[in-house]
């Protein structure tokens, strides 16, 4: 089992909650914060399934404080995790 934890920035954009993983240049969105968080977990997991499957390089996560310090006042920063099992990597 592998676990990857990355800081993600959540911000409102029109009627959506956008999510950005700045270390991975990975984005997703949702209509509500809870939905955006679930989609962020799925996107992160999918990203790492592909990196493992094709042996891609990826950036290590920045510190939470560094990402939080680079955000706007209304942005929300959360740590998002992805857990990969052997079944995911087949």
NORDA-V316662 format. One record per pair of residues at least 24 apart in sequence whose ideal C-beta (glycine too) atoms are under 8 Angstrom apart, sorted by the first residue. I is the first residue (numbers start at 1). J is the second residue. D is the distance in whole Angstrom. If there is no record, write none. Layout:
BEGIN
((I & J & D) (I & J & D))
END
This chain:
BEGIN
((1 & 83 & 6) (1 & 84 & 7) (1 & 85 & 6) (1 & 86 & 7) (2 & 48 & 7) (2 & 52 & 8) (2 & 83 & 7) (2 & 84 & 4) (3 & 81 & 6) (3 & 82 & 7) (3 & 83 & 5) (3 & 84 & 8) (4 & 44 & 7) (4 & 48 & 5) (4 & 61 & 8) (4 & 81 & 7) (4 & 82 & 5) (4 & 84 & 8) (5 & 61 & 7) (5 & 79 & 5) (5 & 80 & 7) (5 & 81 & 5) (6 & 44 & 6) (6 & 61 & 5) (6 & 79 & 7) (6 & 80 & 6) (6 & 81 & 8) (7 & 61 & 6) (7 & 62 & 6) (7 & 63 & 8) (7 & 64 & 5) (7 & 67 & 4) (7 & 68 & 8) (7 & 77 & 6) (7 & 78 & 7) (7 & 79 & 6) (7 & 80 & 8) (8 & 40 & 5) (8 & 44 & 8) (8 & 77 & 7) (8 & 78 & 6) (8 & 79 & 8) (8 & 80 & 5) (9 & 67 & 7) (9 & 71 & 6) (9 & 75 & 5) (9 & 76 & 7) (9 & 77 & 6) (10 & 36 & 6) (10 & 37 & 8) (10 & 40 & 8) (10 & 75 & 7) (10 & 76 & 4) (10 & 77 & 7) (10 & 78 & 6) (11 & 71 & 8) (11 & 72 & 7) (11 & 74 & 7) (11 & 75 & 5) (11 & 76 & 7) (12 & 74 & 7) (19 & 43 & 8) (21 & 80 & 7) (22 & 62 & 7) (22 & 67 & 6) (22 & 70 & 8) (23 & 59 & 5) (23 & 60 & 7) (23 & 61 & 5) (23 & 62 & 5) (24 & 58 & 6) (24 & 59 & 6) (33 & 76 & 8) (37 & 78 & 7) (37 & 80 & 7) (40 & 80 & 5) (41 & 80 & 6) (41 & 81 & 7) (41 & 82 & 6) (44 & 80 & 6) (44 & 81 & 7) (44 & 82 & 4) (45 & 82 & 4) (45 & 83 & 7) (45 & 84 & 7) (45 & 88 & 7) (47 & 82 & 8) (48 & 82 & 5) (48 & 84 & 6) (49 & 84 & 6) (49 & 88 & 6) (49 & 89 & 7) (52 & 84 & 7) (52 & 89 & 5) (53 & 89 & 7))
END
